[in-house]
């Protein structure tokens, strides 16, 4: 089989590898399409501290089960499925309290273990989720990105009473907009970004108001508009955002952090406790695939709006360069196998 492998930082090849055989409790997926994520680019550039090389990257993938290991029903062969990349032990404290996404022995397909940028990939049977025929292949490939929004929103419990502020109109921000609008019906969604084209995408995905904060003070702007956000999501992941969000938030508001910046930021404890703010963090997803598949089936979200480009997998370097550099026009890029 042909696999997209990062042999070491800045060295990506398409190489021949043996077709993997599913082990006990596993299935093998013949990959149809896979989505490029920022973390794939980070592994390629050598900026992901969790990756080991060489590594077949890719954690957003869809295809058909074509083989099963011992203990798995053969009736699964032929199923259309998406793969949950979160592999957990099942017996540590996070797993026992329903948070396998931060398992003490966490492995992520495409990071710690070879991923879905390949003609075939194996994974545990329970991680292969059936996709109804009503969901087209391309949209099925988008399930994993929406599980990221599902994970933070499930924690924050949005409601029609909420005025939401989202920092960042990239893929994480746009999936969050669609989720807040189509699933939770929040009262108002404001999106902040520094790229006008991204803000246009935000409006197309359900934002009520967009703000380019390149040359303005966001606090002053929101005060002029008499807006005090009750729910804030940081999907831009800059260390300056959390302190600002704490200052902007309404009393009793919730703030969700989706990023992985290692740079420090300074927080004012009084600013948090005086308004009794709740701050959530979110990593990957905690068994959210069935939830997102149900949203797609019920047409509560429109994943096709995020897909801007498609490439055959042999063009992966062109696809990754576009994803990395064209932030004005590019959102989600799919590789076809």
Rosetta blueprint (number, residue, H / E / L):
1 X L
2 X E
3 X E
4 X E
5 X E
6 X E
7 X E
8 X E
9 X L
10 X L
11 X E
12 X E
13 X E
14 X E
15 X E
16 X E
17 X L
18 X L
19 X L
20 X L
21 X L
22 X L
23 X L
24 X L
25 X L
26 X E
27 X E
28 X E
29 X E
30 X E
31 X E
32 X E
33 X E
34 X E
35 X E
36 X L
37 X L
38 X H
39 X H
40 X H
41 X H
42 X H
43 X H
44 X H
45 X H
46 X L
47 X L
48 X L
49 X L
50 X L
51 X L
52 X L
53 X L
54 X L
55 X E
56 X E
57 X L
58 X L
59 X L
60 X E
61 X E
62 X E
63 X E
64 X E
65 X E
66 X E
67 X E
68 X E
69 X L
70 X L
71 X L
72 X L
73 X L
74 X H
75 X H
76 X H
77 X L
78 X L
79 X L
80 X E
81 X E
82 X E
83 X E
84 X L
85 X L
86 X E
87 X E
88 X L
89 X L
90 X L
91 X L
92 X L
93 X H
94 X H
95 X H
96 X H
97 X L
98 X L
99 X L
100 X H
101 X H
102 X H
103 X L
104 X L
105 X L
106 X L
107 X E
108 X E
109 X E
110 X L
111 X L
112 X L
113 X E
114 X L
115 X L
116 X L
117 X L
118 X E
119 X L
120 X E
121 X E
122 X E
123 X E
124 X E
125 X H
126 X H
127 X H
128 X E
129 X E
130 X E
131 X L
132 X L
133 X L
134 X L
135 X L
136 X L
137 X H
138 X H
139 X H
140 X H
141 X L
142 X L
143 X H
144 X H
145 X H
146 X H
147 X H
148 X H
149 X H
150 X H
151 X H
152 X H
153 X H
154 X H
155 X H
156 X H
157 X L
158 X L
159 X L
160 X L
161 X L
162 X L
163 X E
164 X E
165 X E
166 X E
167 X E
168 X L
169 X L
170 X L
171 X H
172 X H
173 X H
174 X H
175 X H
176 X H
177 X H
178 X H
179 X H
180 X H
181 X H
182 X H
183 X H
184 X H
185 X L
186 X L
187 X L
188 X E
189 X E
190 X E
191 X E
192 X E
193 X E
194 X L
195 X L
196 X H
197 X H
198 X H
199 X H
200 X H
201 X H
202 X H
203 X H
204 X H
205 X L
206 X L
207 X L
208 X L
209 X E
210 X E
211 X E
212 X E
213 X L
214 X L
215 X L
216 X L
217 X L
218 X H
219 X H
220 X H
221 X H
222 X H
223 X H
224 X H
225 X L
226 X L
227 X L
228 X L
229 X L
230 X L
231 X E
232 X E
233 X E
234 X E
235 X L
236 X L
237 X L
238 X L
239 X H
240 X H
241 X H
242 X H
243 X H
244 X H
245 X H
246 X H
247 X H
248 X H
249 X L
250 X L
251 X L
252 X L
253 X L
254 X E
255 X E
256 X E
257 X E
258 X L
259 X L
260 X L
261 X L
262 X L
263 X L
264 X L
265 X L
266 X L
267 X L
268 X L
269 X H
270 X H
271 X H
272 X H
273 X H
274 X L
275 X L
276 X L
277 X L
278 X E
279 X E
280 X E
281 X E
282 X L
283 X L
284 X L
285 X L
286 X L
287 X L
288 X L
289 X H
290 X H
291 X H
292 X H
293 X H
294 X H
295 X H
296 X H
297 X H
298 X L
299 X L
300 X L
301 X L
302 X L
303 X H
304 X H
305 X H
306 X H
307 X E
308 X E
309 X E
310 X E
311 X E
312 X E
313 X H
314 X H
315 X H
316 X H
317 X H
318 X H
319 X H
320 X H
321 X H
322 X H
323 X H
324 X H
325 X H
326 X L
327 X L
328 X L
329 X L
330 X L
331 X L
332 X E
333 X E
334 X E
335 X E
336 X E
337 X L
